[in-house]
Amino acid sequence: MHQLEPIVALATAPGIGAIAVIRVSGDGAIALTNRLFRGKDLTEQASHTAHFGTLRSATDAIIDEVLVTVFKSPKSFTKEDVVEISCHGSEYIIRQILSELVQAGARLAKPGEFTQRAFLNGQFDLVQAEAVADVIAADSAASHRAALSQLRGGFSKRLKDLRQQLIDFVALVELELDFGEEDVEFAKRDQLRGLMQTIRAVIQPLIESFSAGNVIKNGVPTVIVGKPNAGKSTLLNALLNEEKAIVSDIPGTTRDVIEDELFIDGVRFRLIDTAGLRDTTDTIEAIGVARTRQQIDKAALVVYLFDGTTTTPDELQETIAELAESGKPYVLVGNKSDATPDATRQTLDGSLYTLSATSTVPGLPAGNVPSSPIIWISAKDAQIDALKTVLSARARTDSAMQAGSSVVTNARHLQHLIATDDALAHAIAAIDAGTSADWIAMDLRIALRELGELTGEVTTDDLLASIFGRFCIGK
Ligand code: GDP
């Protein structure tokens, strides 16, 4: 196994903690740490063993009591010799240890350098390397699941196999070029065509998964709309206050509630244009019809809130027609259930189901019944559980969010997938048109390069620098 110069970095988050882990990787990592360590001789220990002792400075002063874990090449994250030093999580101790290790011959690691070494030593492909960053950054159940599936190989293994098969064909097509004018055909066109179609069939769902993948990573763009006084800002506050309560109930969490972000059952919702809702002074002017349309356009899910005490069945039907026209999934929420008489509620509930038969609203297509009944809440009393249940269920029924399916969450991956698909579509069209081998070979080479850059089989220094440079130091 190829081992590079030893590098060192803090592997845990900076700041004060009970324990901090400092990681050393590379040629001589174990011997170098051993020079500072008093306890067993680390160079004699088996891989995957932990040893208690003290770390001393060059002047033999004790810096800390530590637990050192030894990983021997190639059985480590980077496949190099690796030492993990668990010390007390004081910033002073961490600085001292890092400084002693640097004096002993290690170099401070660059951002992502551990993961980059793991990649260069064949620990995983590029998609998996990027997933390491995503797993660490995952802050919702769904994004965690998507990142883990990529880390385990997800779609890249399958693409790598298919690319290999394509390489064999390209070799045959290029051989034909060597024969110049002679009319030879080594690469069976129907088989080549079949393979390309198989690859497209794998790639296209991945391209389509990007919008759902993006949702997992960045949240479901959700908008709360409704007429002035429906209770939108009250609802927003109720949702965010619960969130605050949940977050502050978890001991030791310091994460601030981000005003336009909401987690429900592990799904992230990104609330659009909440600023307008919080600024209640000019609500009536601000929430014009045109503006509401714009907000709906930006959303993947619309929460339409109406005041149960003042809304008539006819108004409700008009609203439903408008929502249906927007084509966006929506939930219809009746607010102020505390002040709405049962009879009024029943009339409004019932009006949904007679809708398609009796509607006189112009432009309302037949069968335009909402997919779920009215969800009744009282924003003022924070009675909003019914809404939360429906929101999380809506997000989960999106098939791409189900466990197990491969989802593309990375814009770089998407770009290579689209370029591959384009090149294959060209090549197939070229075959169908009976075009000469040199044109087909050109498209095939583009497809191979794009696929290769996706999984990291084709890399350039620039590409690696841009990917790993985005990691933080210590990863
Ligand atoms: P917005 O214009 O849609 O943002 O509406 P607001 O949130 O400002 O609420 C308008 C009025 O309705 C305020 O006086 C709220 O106190 C009241 N309101 C909001 N939610 C409820 C509720 O669930 N029940 C009752 N009875 N009043 C509510």
Residues whose N, C-alpha, C, O or C-beta is under 5 A from the ligand:
A	BS01	GDP	K227 P228 N229 A230 G231 K232 S233 T234 L277 T283 N335 K336 S337 D338 A339 I377 S378 A379 K380 D381
